[in-house]
């Protein structure tokens, strides 16, 4: 039987950095080790608070779940 085992859940914020030449660059900031039961609403609420501490605006937010596939047969 094949099962999935959660190994990591993280929040990934994508920030947009404006350069002096007018170009824009994207930069990712991640928060690892979240409980696997964390809701998307909770992740969004934390991201909203954290983005106020950043110089640059957030353009995207991801919940990344990593799972290991195990054959228990």
C-alpha positions in Angstrom: 0.0 0.0 0.0 1.3 3.4 -0.9 0.9 6.2 1.7 2.0 9.8 1.9 3.9 11.2 5.0 4.0 14.9 5.4 7.6 16.1 5.9 7.4 19.9 5.7 4.9 22.6 5.3 6.0 26.1 4.5 4.8 29.6 3.7 6.5 31.3 0.8 6.1 35.0 0.2 7.1 36.5 -3.2 8.2 40.1 -2.9 8.7 42.5 -5.7 11.8 44.6 -5.5 12.1 47.8 -7.7 15.7 48.4 -8.8 17.2 51.9 -9.4 17.1 51.4 -13.2 13.3 50.9 -13.1 13.3 47.1 -13.5 11.6 44.8 -11.1 12.9 41.6 -9.5 11.1 39.0 -7.5 12.5 37.6 -4.2 11.2 34.7 -2.1 11.1 34.6 1.7 10.0 31.3 3.3 8.9 30.3 6.7 9.5 26.5 7.3 8.3 24.0 9.8 4.6 25.0 10.0 2.1 22.5 11.4 0.7 20.4 8.6 -2.8 21.3 9.8 -2.3 25.1 9.3 -5.1 26.6 7.3 -4.6 28.9 4.3 -6.5 31.6 6.3 -3.9 31.5 9.1 -1.0 31.6 6.6 -2.5 34.6 4.9 -3.1 36.4 8.2 0.6 35.8 9.2 1.8 37.0 5.8 -0.2 40.2 6.0 1.5 41.0 9.3 5.0 40.1 8.1 4.7 42.1 4.9 4.2 45.2 7.0 7.8 44.6 8.2 9.2 44.4 4.7 10.3 47.3 2.4 8.8 45.6 -0.7 5.2 44.6 -1.5 4.1 41.0 -1.6 2.9 39.8 -5.1 2.2 36.2 -4.3 1.8 33.8 -1.4 2.2 30.0 -1.4 1.5 27.2 1.0 4.1 24.5 0.1 3.5 21.0 1.3 6.2 18.4 0.9 5.2 14.8 1.3 7.3 11.6 1.2 5.7 8.7 -0.7 6.2 5.4 1.2 5.5 1.8 0.0 4.3 -0.1 3.0 3.8 -3.3 1.1 
